[in-house]
Amino acid sequence: MQFRYLVQLPRVDEDDLKRISSTLAEFHTKKDAIIAAGARRGSGNRVINNWYIPKLELMQSIVASIRNSGIIGQWSADVTEHAHITEVKDPARSTNNNNYDPQICRYLDCAEKCRRFELATGILDCGESVGKLEDLDPDDEDTNVNDADVQDIFISATQSRPITNYFEISKLLQRRELAIADFLQWEATYGHAHVHVIGSPRKAGPTAILPFDKIQVWFKIRVQEMELYDAHTVRSAQTLNCAPPNNPWTLGHYDTSIFKTDTSHTWPNSGLSGHTVAQIRLIMRPIGKSSTQWSWKDQFLTYVQHFDILNDRDPTMQLHLLKRAKRSNGNRMGDVIPVSQMRAPINLIPRFGAIADVRLTAYNSMEHATEFWLNEFWDKTTFFALSR
């Protein structure tokens, strides 16, 4: 798996080539264990006692090929294979299984005319809204921004599957001023620019007075990243859940994310350094008391529960092992931090141990399990960031 991911790097240097060669050599060194265990099987579940696989043989030439011709991604057939689906297979399903060629051509002609019509009307509809904000200065504190307009403006009308650029939206919304006793106490001590850690000693007492008496709560949040090797390319936003118990999620549906805890490190270039993994339990926005002057109007906070990351990777799978962090009284360790410290979704896999807990299901394993594998193979960007 490491070899397969590494050879897909969009940029490769000599250090990367050494890692690629090393992972392949490690596989060949240890592959006999798979044969000895009878784990390589073919049709009829018959044991295969050799490694006569042409693609495995071709892997030996990949490093040399990269040196001679550049990264292998440029030779990918994914685009043409996908085009065969959209331009031939899908249209063919609308035919009567006779005279394929003319029927497919008519289908594609009709679909193209519809796409052009939707494109033209889309440009016309969004043109006025775009014009309204062309002269907006994101640094002008007097600018009155309408949330609905902002969300529509940055959807490109020229894309069949538009990607909303939340980074641009944030520039227009960032002048909004950024609670919960401990959080406010840390803010009062270190200022608004302070990066909050999770699991710090409590600073506020049980009698602390909060400057708000109402909060709004959200059960989902969308997180967006830039491409690791291309800071100008925006990735599609991903939805993270923090929903209370409901069928079939009888213990709640709470996703996990990478959070920044140190200003001197950046995700994804720094990997886990200066970052931590935590489970999102609540997204909230405090609403200040009408008689109280405070500087945290319209700011979004999240209550998260922290995982301890063990220093050493598992020697077999090379994955990080995580454990739920707990305070001295046995309660899960959690804190309130700004949503702005959230960096990227992350996938955790429960560690079952020698015997799996019989209570575990797809809907409750995150709550019953106490140890987890950090799945760096979740997607390529996650792998590139965590495997450094």
DRENDO-1510 file (C-alpha; in Angstrom, 1 decimal, always signed):
<recs>
REC; n; res; u; v; w
REC; 1; MET; +0.0; +0.0; +0.0 .
REC; 2; GLN; +2.8; +2.4; +0.8 .
REC; 3; PHE; +4.5; +1.7; -2.5 .
REC; 4; ARG; +1.2; +2.2; -4.4 .
REC; 5; TYR; +0.6; +5.6; -2.8 .
REC; 6; LEU; +4.2; +6.8; -3.0 .
REC; 7; VAL; +4.4; +6.2; -6.8 .
REC; 8; GLN; +1.4; +8.5; -7.2 .
REC; 9; LEU; +3.2; +11.5; -5.7 .
REC; 10; PRO; +2.7; +14.5; -8.1 .
REC; 11; ARG; +6.3; +15.6; -7.3 .
REC; 12; VAL; +9.2; +13.3; -6.8 .
REC; 13; ASP; +12.8; +13.9; -5.7 .
REC; 14; GLU; +15.7; +11.6; -4.9 .
REC; 15; ASP; +14.5; +11.1; -1.3 .
REC; 16; ASP; +11.1; +10.0; -2.5 .
REC; 17; LEU; +12.7; +7.6; -5.0 .
REC; 18; LYS; +14.7; +6.0; -2.1 .
REC; 19; ARG; +11.4; +5.6; -0.1 .
REC; 20; ILE; +9.7; +4.0; -3.1 .
REC; 21; SER; +12.6; +1.5; -3.6 .
REC; 22; SER; +12.8; +0.8; +0.2 .
REC; 23; THR; +9.1; +0.0; +0.5 .
REC; 24; LEU; +9.2; -2.4; -2.5 .
REC; 25; ALA; +12.4; -4.1; -1.2 .
REC; 26; GLU; +10.7; -4.5; +2.2 .
REC; 27; PHE; +7.7; -6.3; +0.5 .
REC; 28; HIS; +10.0; -8.7; -1.3 .
REC; 29; THR; +12.0; -9.4; +1.9 .
REC; 30; LYS; +8.9; -10.3; +3.8 .
REC; 31; LYS; +6.5; -11.7; +1.1 .
REC; 32; ASP; +7.5; -15.4; +1.9 .
REC; 33; ALA; +5.5; -15.0; +5.2 .
REC; 34; ILE; +2.3; -14.6; +3.1 .
REC; 35; ILE; +3.0; -17.9; +1.2 .
REC; 36; ALA; +3.9; -19.7; +4.5 .
REC; 37; ALA; +0.7; -18.6; +6.0 .
REC; 38; GLY; -1.3; -19.9; +3.0 .
REC; 39; ALA; -2.8; -16.4; +2.6 .
REC; 40; ARG; -2.2; -16.2; -1.2 .
REC; 41; ARG; -5.1; -18.0; -2.8 .
REC; 42; GLY; -6.7; -18.3; -6.2 .
REC; 43; SER; -9.9; -19.7; -7.8 .
REC; 44; GLY; -11.6; -22.3; -5.7 .
REC; 45; ASN; -9.7; -20.9; -2.7 .
REC; 46; ARG; -6.7; -22.9; -3.7 .
REC; 47; VAL; -3.4; -21.9; -2.1 .
REC; 48; ILE; -0.9; -20.4; -4.6 .
REC; 49; ASN; +2.8; -21.0; -3.6 .
REC; 50; ASN; +4.4; -18.5; -6.0 .
REC; 51; TRP; +4.5; -14.8; -6.9 .
REC; 52; TYR; +4.2; -15.1; -10.7 .
REC; 53; ILE; +2.3; -11.8; -11.1 .
REC; 54; PRO; +3.2; -9.7; -14.2 .
REC; 55; LYS; +2.3; -6.4; -12.5 .
REC; 56; LEU; +4.5; -7.2; -9.6 .
REC; 57; GLU; +7.4; -7.7; -12.0 .
REC; 58; LEU; +6.6; -4.4; -13.7 .
REC; 59; MET; +7.0; -2.6; -10.3 .
REC; 60; GLN; +10.7; -3.2; -10.5 .
REC; 61; SER; +11.0; -0.7; -13.4 .
REC; 62; ILE; +9.0; +2.2; -11.9 .
REC; 63; VAL; +11.9; +4.0; -10.2 .
REC; 64; ALA; +13.9; +3.8; -13.4 .
REC; 65; SER; +10.9; +5.0; -15.4 .
REC; 66; ILE; +10.4; +8.0; -13.1 .
REC; 67; ARG; +14.0; +9.0; -13.5 .
REC; 68; ASN; +13.7; +8.7; -17.3 .
REC; 69; SER; +10.2; +10.1; -18.0 .
REC; 70; GLY; +8.9; +11.8; -14.9 .
REC; 71; ILE; +6.0; +11.0; -12.6 .
REC; 72; ILE; +3.8; +8.2; -13.6 .
REC; 73; GLY; +0.6; +10.1; -13.0 .
REC; 74; GLN; +0.9; +11.8; -16.4 .
REC; 75; TRP; +0.5; +8.4; -18.1 .
REC; 76; SER; -2.7; +7.5; -16.3 .
REC; 77; ALA; -5.6; +6.2; -18.3 .
REC; 78; ASP; -8.2; +7.2; -15.7 .
REC; 79; VAL; -9.4; +10.1; -17.8 .
REC; 80; THR; -10.1; +8.1; -21.0 .
REC; 81; GLU; -11.6; +5.2; -19.0 .
REC; 82; HIS; -14.0; +7.6; -17.3 .
REC; 83; ALA; -14.8; +9.3; -20.6 .
REC; 84; HIS; -15.8; +5.9; -22.0 .
REC; 85; ILE; -18.4; +5.6; -19.3 .
REC; 86; THR; -19.8; +9.1; -19.7 .
REC; 87; GLU; -19.6; +9.3; -23.5 .
REC; 88; VAL; -20.4; +5.7; -24.5 .
REC; 89; LYS; -21.8; +3.5; -21.7 .
REC; 90; ASP; -24.2; +5.9; -20.1 .
REC; 91; PRO; -25.7; +7.1; -23.4 .
REC; 92; ALA; -26.0; +3.5; -24.6 .
REC; 93; ARG; -28.3; +2.7; -21.7 .
REC; 94; SER; -30.9; +5.2; -23.2 .
REC; 95; THR; -31.0; +3.4; -26.6 .
REC; 96; ASN; -33.2; +0.5; -27.7 .
REC; 97; ASN; -30.1; -1.6; -28.3 .
REC; 98; ASN; -30.2; -1.1; -32.0 .
REC; 99; ASN; -28.1; +1.3; -34.2 .
REC; 100; TYR; -25.9; +2.3; -31.3 .
REC; 101; ASP; -23.8; +4.9; -33.0 .
REC; 102; PRO; -26.5; +7.3; -34.3 .
REC; 103; GLN; -28.5; +7.0; -31.1 .
REC; 104; ILE; -25.5; +7.8; -28.9 .
REC; 105; CYS; -24.6; +10.7; -31.1 .
REC; 106; ARG; -28.2; +12.2; -30.8 .
REC; 107; TYR; -28.0; +11.6; -27.0 .
REC; 108; LEU; -24.7; +13.5; -26.7 .
REC; 109; ASP; -25.9; +16.3; -29.0 .
REC; 110; CYS; -29.0; +16.8; -26.8 .
REC; 111; ALA; -27.0; +16.6; -23.6 .
REC; 112; GLU; -24.6; +19.2; -24.9 .
REC; 113; LYS; -27.4; +21.6; -25.9 .
REC; 114; CYS; -28.9; +21.3; -22.4 .
REC; 115; ARG; -25.5; +21.9; -20.8 .
REC; 116; ARG; -25.0; +25.0; -22.8 .
REC; 117; PHE; -28.5; +26.3; -22.0 .
REC; 118; GLU; -27.9; +25.7; -18.3 .
REC; 119; LEU; -24.5; +27.4; -18.5 .
REC; 120; ALA; -25.9; +30.5; -20.2 .
REC; 121; THR; -28.8; +30.9; -17.8 .
REC; 122; GLY; -26.5; +30.2; -14.9 .
REC; 123; ILE; -24.1; +33.0; -16.0 .
REC; 124; LEU; -27.0; +35.3; -16.5 .
REC; 125; ASP; -28.4; +34.6; -13.0 .
REC; 126; CYS; -25.2; +35.0; -11.1 .
REC; 127; GLY; -23.9; +38.0; -13.2 .
REC; 128; GLU; -25.8; +40.5; -11.1 .
REC; 129; SER; -24.6; +39.0; -7.8 .
REC; 130; VAL; -21.0; +38.9; -8.9 .
REC; 131; GLY; -21.2; +42.6; -10.0 .
REC; 132; LYS; -22.5; +43.6; -6.6 .
REC; 133; LEU; -19.4; +42.3; -4.8 .
REC; 134; GLU; -16.7; +43.2; -7.4 .
REC; 135; ASP; -16.1; +46.5; -5.6 .
REC; 136; LEU; -16.2; +45.1; -2.1 .
REC; 137; ASP; -13.1; +45.6; +0.0 .
REC; 138; PRO; -12.6; +42.7; +2.4 .
REC; 139; ASP; -10.7; +44.9; +4.7 .
REC; 140; ASP; -13.5; +47.6; +4.8 .
REC; 141; GLU; -15.2; +47.2; +8.2 .
REC; 142; ASP; -18.2; +49.2; +6.9 .
REC; 143; THR; -19.0; +46.8; +4.1 .
REC; 144; ASN; -22.3; +45.1; +4.7 .
REC; 145; VAL; -22.1; +41.5; +3.4 .
REC; 146; ASN; -25.2; +39.4; +2.9 .
REC; 147; ASP; -24.5; +35.8; +3.8 .
REC; 148; ALA; -26.8; +34.3; +1.1 .
REC; 149; ASP; -25.1; +36.4; -1.6 .
REC; 150; VAL; -21.6; +35.5; -0.4 .
REC; 151; GLN; -22.4; +31.7; -0.5 .
REC; 152; ASP; -23.7; +32.0; -4.1 .
REC; 153; ILE; -21.0; +34.3; -5.5 .
REC; 154; PHE; -18.1; +32.0; -5.5 .
REC; 155; ILE; -19.8; +29.1; -7.2 .
REC; 156; SER; -18.4; +29.0; -10.7 .
REC; 157; ALA; -21.1; +28.8; -13.4 .
REC; 158; THR; -18.8; +27.2; -15.8 .
REC; 159; GLN; -18.4; +23.9; -13.8 .
REC; 160; SER; -20.8; +21.0; -14.2 .
REC; 161; ARG; -20.1; +20.1; -10.6 .
REC; 162; PRO; -19.2; +23.5; -9.0 .
REC; 163; ILE; -16.8; +23.7; -6.0 .
REC; 164; THR; -17.6; +26.5; -3.6 .
REC; 165; ASN; -14.4; +28.3; -2.6 .
REC; 166; TYR; -14.9; +28.7; +1.2 .
REC; 167; PHE; -11.4; +30.3; +1.4 .
REC; 168; GLU; -12.7; +33.3; -0.6 .
REC; 169; ILE; -15.9; +33.5; +1.4 .
REC; 170; SER; -13.9; +33.5; +4.7 .
REC; 171; LYS; -12.0; +36.6; +3.5 .
REC; 172; LEU; -15.3; +38.5; +3.4 .
REC; 173; LEU; -16.5; +37.1; +6.7 .
REC; 174; GLN; -13.2; +37.2; +8.7 .
REC; 175; ARG; -13.9; +40.7; +10.1 .
REC; 176; ARG; -16.7; +39.2; +12.2 .
REC; 177; GLU; -15.5; +39.1; +15.7 .
REC; 178; LEU; -14.6; +35.8; +17.2 .
REC; 179; ALA; -17.0; +31.1; +25.0 .
REC; 180; ILE; -17.5; +28.8; +27.8 .
REC; 181; ALA; -15.7; +29.7; +31.0 .
REC; 182; ASP; -12.3; +28.1; +30.4 .
REC; 183; PHE; -12.1; +29.2; +26.8 .
REC; 184; LEU; -12.9; +32.8; +27.7 .
REC; 185; GLN; -10.4; +32.7; +30.6 .
REC; 186; TRP; -7.6; +31.6; +28.2 .
REC; 187; GLU; -8.7; +34.3; +25.8 .
REC; 188; ALA; -8.6; +36.9; +28.5 .
REC; 189; THR; -5.1; +35.9; +29.5 .
REC; 190; TYR; -3.5; +35.4; +26.1 .
REC; 191; GLY; -5.6; +37.4; +23.7 .
REC; 192; HIS; -7.7; +36.5; +20.6 .
REC; 193; ALA; -4.7; +35.3; +18.6 .
REC; 194; HIS; -4.0; +32.5; +21.1 .
REC; 195; VAL; -4.0; +29.0; +19.7 .
REC; 196; HIS; -5.8; +26.8; +22.2 .
REC; 197; VAL; -4.6; +23.4; +23.2 .
REC; 198; ILE; -6.8; +20.5; +24.3 .
REC; 199; GLY; -6.5; +19.0; +27.7 .
REC; 200; SER; -4.9; +22.1; +29.4 .
REC; 201; PRO; -5.5; +22.7; +33.2 .
REC; 202; ARG; -8.8; +24.2; +34.1 .
REC; 203; LYS; -8.5; +28.0; +34.7 .
REC; 204; ALA; -12.1; +28.9; +35.4 .
REC; 205; GLY; -14.0; +28.0; +38.6 .
REC; 206; PRO; -17.5; +26.5; +38.8 .
REC; 207; THR; -18.9; +29.9; +39.7 .
REC; 208; ALA; -17.6; +31.7; +36.6 .
REC; 209; ILE; -20.1; +34.1; +35.0 .
REC; 210; LEU; -20.7; +33.6; +31.3 .
REC; 211; PRO; -21.4; +36.7; +29.1 .
REC; 212; PHE; -24.1; +34.8; +27.2 .
REC; 213; ASP; -27.3; +32.8; +28.1 .
REC; 214; LYS; -28.1; +31.3; +24.7 .
REC; 215; ILE; -26.2; +29.3; +22.1 .
REC; 216; GLN; -27.0; +28.1; +18.7 .
REC; 217; VAL; -26.0; +24.5; +17.8 .
REC; 218; TRP; -25.0; +22.9; +14.5 .
REC; 219; PHE; -24.8; +19.2; +13.8 .
REC; 220; LYS; -22.6; +19.4; +10.7 .
REC; 221; ILE; -19.7; +21.5; +9.4 .
REC; 222; ARG; -18.0; +21.7; +6.1 .
REC; 223; VAL; -14.2; +21.7; +5.9 .
REC; 224; GLN; -12.2; +22.6; +2.9 .
REC; 225; GLU; -8.5; +22.2; +2.0 .
REC; 226; MET; -6.1; +23.2; -0.7 .
REC; 227; GLU; -4.1; +20.6; -2.6 .
REC; 228; LEU; -0.9; +19.6; -0.8 .
REC; 229; TYR; +1.3; +20.1; -3.9 .
REC; 230; ASP; -0.7; +22.9; -5.5 .
REC; 231; ALA; -1.7; +25.7; -3.1 .
REC; 232; HIS; -3.8; +27.3; -5.9 .
REC; 233; THR; -6.1; +24.3; -6.3 .
REC; 234; VAL; -9.1; +24.1; -4.0 .
REC; 235; ARG; -10.4; +20.7; -3.0 .
REC; 236; SER; -14.1; +19.9; -2.6 .
REC; 237; ALA; -15.4; +20.6; +0.8 .
REC; 238; GLN; -16.2; +17.6; +3.1 .
REC; 239; THR; -19.0; +17.4; +5.6 .
REC; 240; LEU; -18.2; +16.4; +9.2 .
REC; 241; ASN; -21.0; +15.3; +11.6 .
REC; 242; CYS; -21.5; +16.0; +15.3 .
REC; 243; ALA; -25.1; +14.8; +15.7 .
REC; 244; PRO; -26.7; +13.6; +18.9 .
REC; 245; PRO; -28.0; +10.0; +19.4 .
REC; 246; ASN; -30.6; +9.0; +16.8 .
REC; 247; ASN; -31.4; +5.8; +15.0 .
REC; 248; PRO; -29.3; +4.1; +13.8 .
REC; 249; TRP; -26.6; +6.2; +15.5 .
REC; 250; THR; -27.8; +5.3; +19.0 .
REC; 251; LEU; -24.7; +6.8; +20.6 .
REC; 252; GLY; -24.4; +9.8; +18.3 .
REC; 253; HIS; -22.6; +10.4; +15.1 .
REC; 254; TYR; -19.3; +12.3; +15.8 .
REC; 255; ASP; -16.6; +12.6; +13.2 .
REC; 256; THR; -12.9; +13.2; +13.8 .
REC; 257; SER; -10.5; +15.9; +12.5 .
REC; 258; ILE; -7.0; +17.2; +12.7 .
REC; 259; PHE; -6.7; +20.3; +14.9 .
REC; 260; LYS; -3.9; +22.9; +15.1 .
REC; 261; THR; -2.3; +23.3; +18.5 .
REC; 262; ASP; +0.9; +25.1; +17.7 .
REC; 263; THR; +1.3; +28.3; +15.7 .
REC; 264; SER; +4.8; +27.3; +14.5 .
REC; 265; HIS; +3.5; +24.4; +12.5 .
REC; 266; THR; +1.2; +24.2; +9.4 .
REC; 267; TRP; -1.0; +21.5; +8.1 .
REC; 268; PRO; -0.4; +19.5; +5.9 .
REC; 269; ASN; +3.3; +20.4; +5.5 .
REC; 270; SER; +4.2; +19.7; +9.1 .
REC; 271; GLY; +2.2; +16.4; +9.3 .
REC; 272; LEU; +1.1; +15.7; +12.9 .
REC; 273; SER; +3.8; +18.0; +14.4 .
REC; 274; GLY; +2.0; +20.9; +16.2 .
REC; 275; HIS; -1.4; +19.2; +15.6 .
REC; 276; THR; -3.6; +16.7; +17.3 .
REC; 277; VAL; -6.6; +14.4; +16.5 .
REC; 278; ALA; -9.9; +15.0; +18.2 .
REC; 279; GLN; -13.5; +14.0; +17.9 .
REC; 280; ILE; -16.1; +16.8; +17.2 .
REC; 281; ARG; -18.8; +16.7; +19.8 .
REC; 282; LEU; -20.6; +20.0; +19.4 .
REC; 283; ILE; -20.5; +23.1; +17.0 .
REC; 284; MET; -21.9; +26.2; +18.7 .
REC; 285; ARG; -22.2; +29.9; +18.5 .
REC; 286; PRO; -22.8; +31.8; +21.8 .
REC; 287; ILE; -25.3; +34.6; +21.7 .
REC; 288; GLY; -24.3; +37.5; +24.0 .
REC; 289; LYS; -26.6; +38.9; +26.7 .
REC; 290; SER; -28.3; +42.1; +25.5 .
REC; 291; SER; -26.9; +44.0; +28.5 .
REC; 292; THR; -23.4; +42.7; +28.2 .
REC; 293; GLN; -20.6; +44.2; +26.0 .
REC; 294; TRP; -18.3; +41.5; +24.7 .
REC; 295; SER; -16.1; +40.9; +21.7 .
REC; 296; TRP; -17.2; +37.4; +20.7 .
REC; 297; LYS; -20.3; +38.1; +18.7 .
REC; 298; ASP; -21.0; +35.7; +15.9 .
REC; 299; GLN; -18.1; +33.4; +16.5 .
REC; 300; PHE; -18.2; +29.7; +16.1 .
REC; 301; LEU; -16.7; +27.3; +18.7 .
REC; 302; THR; -16.4; +23.5; +18.9 .
REC; 303; TYR; -16.3; +21.2; +21.9 .
REC; 304; VAL; -13.9; +18.3; +21.0 .
REC; 305; GLN; -12.6; +15.3; +22.8 .
REC; 306; HIS; -8.9; +14.5; +22.5 .
REC; 307; PHE; -6.9; +11.4; +21.5 .
REC; 308; ASP; -3.4; +10.7; +22.7 .
REC; 309; ILE; -1.1; +9.8; +19.9 .
REC; 310; LEU; +1.6; +7.2; +20.8 .
REC; 311; ASN; +5.1; +8.1; +19.7 .
REC; 312; ASP; +6.0; +4.9; +17.9 .
REC; 313; ARG; +4.1; +3.5; +14.9 .
REC; 314; ASP; +2.9; -0.1; +14.9 .
REC; 315; PRO; +5.9; -2.2; +13.7 .
REC; 316; THR; +3.7; -4.3; +11.4 .
REC; 317; MET; +1.2; -1.9; +9.8 .
REC; 318; GLN; +3.3; +1.3; +10.4 .
REC; 319; LEU; +0.2; +3.1; +11.5 .
REC; 320; HIS; -0.1; +5.5; +14.5 .
REC; 321; LEU; -2.0; +4.1; +17.5 .
REC; 322; LEU; -4.4; +6.5; +19.3 .
REC; 323; LYS; -6.0; +6.2; +22.7 .
REC; 324; ARG; -8.9; +8.2; +24.1 .
REC; 325; ALA; -7.4; +10.8; +26.4 .
REC; 326; LYS; -8.9; +10.9; +29.9 .
REC; 327; ARG; -8.6; +13.1; +32.9 .
REC; 328; SER; -7.6; +11.9; +36.4 .
REC; 329; ASN; -11.2; +11.3; +37.3 .
REC; 330; GLY; -11.7; +9.0; +34.3 .
REC; 331; ASN; -13.8; +11.4; +32.2 .
REC; 332; ARG; -12.9; +11.9; +28.6 .
REC; 333; MET; -10.5; +14.9; +28.0 .
REC; 334; GLY; -12.2; +17.6; +26.1 .
REC; 335; ASP; -12.1; +21.4; +25.6 .
REC; 336; VAL; -13.7; +24.2; +23.8 .
REC; 337; ILE; -11.6; +25.7; +21.0 .
REC; 338; PRO; -12.4; +27.9; +17.9 .
REC; 339; VAL; -13.6; +26.2; +14.8 .
REC; 340; SER; -10.8; +28.0; +13.0 .
REC; 341; GLN; -8.3; +25.6; +14.5 .
REC; 342; MET; -9.9; +22.7; +12.6 .
REC; 343; ARG; -7.7; +21.6; +9.7 .
REC; 344; ALA; -8.8; +18.4; +7.9 .
REC; 345; PRO; -11.1; +15.4; +8.3 .
REC; 346; ILE; -9.3; +12.2; +9.4 .
REC; 347; ASN; -10.3; +8.6; +9.5 .
REC; 348; LEU; -9.9; +6.3; +12.6 .
REC; 349; ILE; -10.2; +2.5; +12.7 .
REC; 350; PRO; -11.1; +0.8; +16.0 .
REC; 351; ARG; -8.4; -1.5; +17.3 .
REC; 352; PHE; -10.2; -4.7; +18.1 .
REC; 353; GLY; -7.4; -6.5; +19.9 .
REC; 354; ALA; -7.3; -10.3; +20.1 .
REC; 355; ILE; -11.1; -10.5; +20.6 .
REC; 356; ALA; -13.4; -7.9; +19.2 .
REC; 357; ASP; -16.0; -6.4; +21.5 .
REC; 358; VAL; -19.4; -8.0; +20.7 .
REC; 359; ARG; -21.1; -4.7; +21.1 .
REC; 360; LEU; -19.3; -3.1; +18.1 .
REC; 361; THR; -21.3; -2.1; +15.0 .
REC; 362; ALA; -20.7; +0.3; +12.2 .
REC; 363; TYR; -22.7; +2.8; +14.1 .
REC; 364; ASN; -21.3; +2.6; +17.6 .
REC; 365; SER; -17.6; +1.5; +17.3 .
REC; 366; MET; -16.2; +5.0; +17.8 .
REC; 367; GLU; -17.9; +5.2; +21.2 .
REC; 368; HIS; -17.3; +1.7; +22.5 .
REC; 369; ALA; -13.7; +1.3; +21.4 .
REC; 370; THR; -10.9; +3.0; +23.3 .
REC; 371; GLU; -7.9; +2.5; +20.9 .
REC; 372; PHE; -7.8; +3.4; +17.2 .
REC; 373; TRP; -5.5; +3.2; +14.2 .
REC; 374; LEU; -4.9; +6.5; +12.4 .
REC; 375; ASN; -5.8; +5.5; +8.8 .
REC; 376; GLU; -3.2; +7.3; +6.7 .
REC; 377; PHE; -4.4; +5.4; +3.6 .
REC; 378; TRP; -7.8; +7.1; +3.8 .
REC; 379; ASP; -6.9; +9.3; +0.8 .
REC; 380; LYS; -3.7; +10.3; -1.0 .
REC; 381; THR; -3.5; +13.8; +0.5 .
REC; 382; THR; -3.7; +12.3; +4.0 .
REC; 383; PHE; -1.1; +9.7; +3.2 .
REC; 384; PHE; +1.3; +12.3; +1.7 .
REC; 385; ALA; +1.0; +14.4; +4.9 .
REC; 386; LEU; +1.3; +11.6; +7.5 .
REC; 387; SER; +3.9; +9.4; +5.9 .
REC; 388; ARG; +6.6; +12.0; +5.9 .
</recs>
